[in-house]
Amino acid sequence: MPQTSRSRVSYSLIVSLVIVGFLVFLFIYLKHQFTTVRTEVNEDVMVQKITSMGKLELVKYSMKDVIEKKQIHTILPDERVLFLAVGEVTACIDLTQIKKADITQNLKHDTVTVLLPKAEICYVKLDHQRSKVYDITGAIFPGNAKNMVEDIYKLAEKRLLDNANDMKIVSKAEDNAQLIFKPMLENVSGKVVVIRFK
């Protein structure tokens, strides 16, 4: 084979390999571009209200409650949902409500009387991770099941609050204020402190 023919074949082979290599690279690049997914999250934060926190949390009840709710129909099948509610209720005292007039000193008996606001429920929080719907029966339409679940979550929060009130959570918070707040004030003031509630 003459030298020129051999060099032409080598040149053609090199050009062909370069073209094939370029096409393979182009294919891999385009495949990567089509299969790559980018996620963008856009967020606009608006502060609606800034609240100064002055609430002293004194007691927290962590509770579990199994709730069954039924809707009994005359013709259609009865609707029933069974729910395990797990959550907590916290009681506190709002220290921002204490005024100068609420603190009185009796020099004769070397005592200080502090009039605290009544304890209140700070919050009721249902734990959505641990609470769960165990059973739904009788829901003919998908919308019915959704409404039943929404209703049972609202009912569960109310039941947690009712149970905490039945267990006298507010009185317990006031008892804890005597145990926690009184010694702290006595250490600071060096006087006997009497705590009363409005």
C-alpha positions in Angstrom: 0.0 0.0 0.0 1.5 3.4 -0.9 2.4 5.8 1.8 -0.2 8.4 0.8 -3.0 5.9 0.9 -1.9 4.8 4.3 -1.7 8.3 5.7 -5.1 9.1 4.2 -6.6 6.0 6.0 -4.9 7.1 9.3 -6.1 10.6 8.9 -9.7 9.4 8.2 -9.5 7.0 11.2 -8.4 9.9 13.5 -11.1 12.2 12.2 -13.7 9.5 12.6 -12.6 8.8 16.2 -12.7 12.5 17.0 -16.2 12.8 15.6 -17.4 9.6 17.5 -15.8 10.9 20.7 -17.4 14.3 20.3 -20.8 12.7 19.6 -20.5 10.4 22.7 -19.5 13.5 24.8 -22.5 15.4 23.4 -24.9 12.6 24.1 -23.7 12.2 27.7 -23.8 16.0 28.2 -27.3 16.3 26.8 -28.5 13.3 28.8 -27.1 14.9 32.0 -28.8 18.2 31.2 -32.2 16.5 30.7 -32.0 14.3 33.7 -30.6 16.9 36.2 -33.3 18.4 38.4 -32.6 21.7 40.2 -34.9 22.7 43.0 -35.4 26.3 43.8 -37.2 27.6 46.9 -38.3 31.2 46.9 -39.3 32.7 50.2 -40.6 36.1 51.2 -40.6 36.5 55.0 -42.8 39.1 56.6 -42.8 39.8 60.3 -46.4 40.5 61.2 -46.0 40.9 65.0 -43.1 41.0 67.5 -44.2 40.0 71.0 -42.0 40.5 74.0 -42.0 37.3 76.0 -42.4 37.6 79.8 -44.2 34.4 80.6 -42.7 32.2 83.1 -43.6 28.5 82.3 -44.2 26.7 85.6 -45.8 23.4 84.7 -46.1 21.2 81.5 -48.5 18.2 81.2 -47.5 15.7 78.5 -50.6 13.7 77.7 -51.9 10.8 75.5 -55.5 10.4 74.8 -57.4 7.9 72.6 -60.4 9.6 71.0 -63.2 7.9 69.1 -65.7 10.1 67.3 -68.8 8.7 65.6 -71.4 10.3 63.4 -74.5 8.2 63.4 -76.7 8.3 60.4 -80.2 6.9 59.9 -79.7 5.5 56.4 -76.0 5.8 55.4 -73.4 3.8 57.4 -72.1 5.5 60.5 -68.9 7.4 60.2 -66.2 6.6 62.8 -62.6 7.8 63.4 -60.2 6.5 66.0 -57.3 8.8 67.0 -54.3 8.7 69.3 -53.6 12.2 70.4 -50.2 13.0 71.9 -49.5 16.5 73.1 -48.7 18.9 75.9 -50.4 21.7 77.8 -48.3 24.4 79.5 -49.3 26.8 82.3 -47.5 30.0 83.0 -47.5 33.4 84.7 -47.2 36.5 82.7 -44.5 38.5 84.6 -45.0 41.6 82.3 -48.3 42.2 84.2 -46.6 42.9 87.5 -46.7 46.6 88.4 -44.7 48.5 91.0 -47.8 48.7 93.2 -48.0 44.8 93.3 -44.8 44.7 95.4 -45.2 46.0 98.9 -42.8 45.9 101.8 -43.7 45.6 105.5 -40.8 47.1 107.4 -42.2 46.0 110.8 -42.2 42.3 109.9 -39.3 42.6 107.4 -41.4 40.9 104.7 -42.1 41.6 101.0 -45.5 40.8 99.5 -45.6 40.1 95.8 -49.0 40.1 94.1 -48.7 37.9 91.0 -51.1 37.7 88.1 -53.2 34.5 88.0 -51.6 31.6 86.3 -53.0 30.8 82.8 -52.7 28.3 80.0 -49.7 29.3 77.8 -50.3 26.9 75.0 -51.8 23.6 74.0 -49.6 21.8 71.4 -50.6 18.6 69.6 -47.5 16.6 68.5 -48.3 15.9 64.9 -45.4 13.4 64.5 -46.6 11.1 67.3 -50.3 11.6 67.0 -52.0 9.3 64.5 -55.3 8.3 63.0 -55.7 4.5 63.6 -59.0 3.8 61.8 -61.6 5.6 59.7 -64.8 3.7 58.8 -68.0 4.7 57.0 -66.5 7.6 55.0 -68.0 7.1 51.5 -66.4 10.1 49.8 -62.7 11.0 50.1 -63.8 14.5 51.2 -65.6 13.0 54.2 -62.5 11.3 55.4 -60.5 14.5 55.1 -63.1 16.4 57.1 -63.2 13.7 59.7 -59.4 13.9 60.2 -59.4 17.7 60.4 -62.3 17.6 63.0 -60.6 15.0 65.1 -57.4 17.1 65.3 -59.4 20.1 66.5 -61.3 17.9 69.0 -58.0 16.4 70.2 -56.6 19.9 71.1 -59.8 20.8 73.0 -59.7 17.4 74.8 -56.0 18.0 75.9 -57.0 21.4 77.3 -60.1 20.0 79.0 -58.1 17.2 80.6 -55.4 19.6 81.8 -58.1 21.8 83.4 -59.7 18.7 85.0 -56.2 17.9 86.5 -56.1 21.5 87.8 -53.0 22.6 85.8 -53.5 26.3 86.7 -53.5 25.5 90.5 -50.4 23.4 90.0 -48.7 26.3 88.2 -49.5 28.6 91.2 -48.2 26.0 93.6 -45.0 25.7 91.6 -44.6 29.5 91.7 -44.5 29.3 95.5 -41.9 26.5 95.2 -39.7 28.2 92.5 -40.3 31.9 92.6 -40.5 32.5 96.4 -37.0 31.1 97.3 -35.5 32.9 94.4 -37.0 36.3 95.5 -36.0 35.6 99.1 -32.4 35.0 98.0 -32.3 38.2 96.0 -34.0 40.4 98.6 -32.8 38.8 101.8 -36.3 39.1 103.2 -39.2 36.8 103.8 -41.4 36.9 100.7 -45.1 36.3 100.7 -46.6 35.4 97.3 -50.2 36.0 96.6 -52.2 35.9 93.3 -54.6 38.5 91.9 
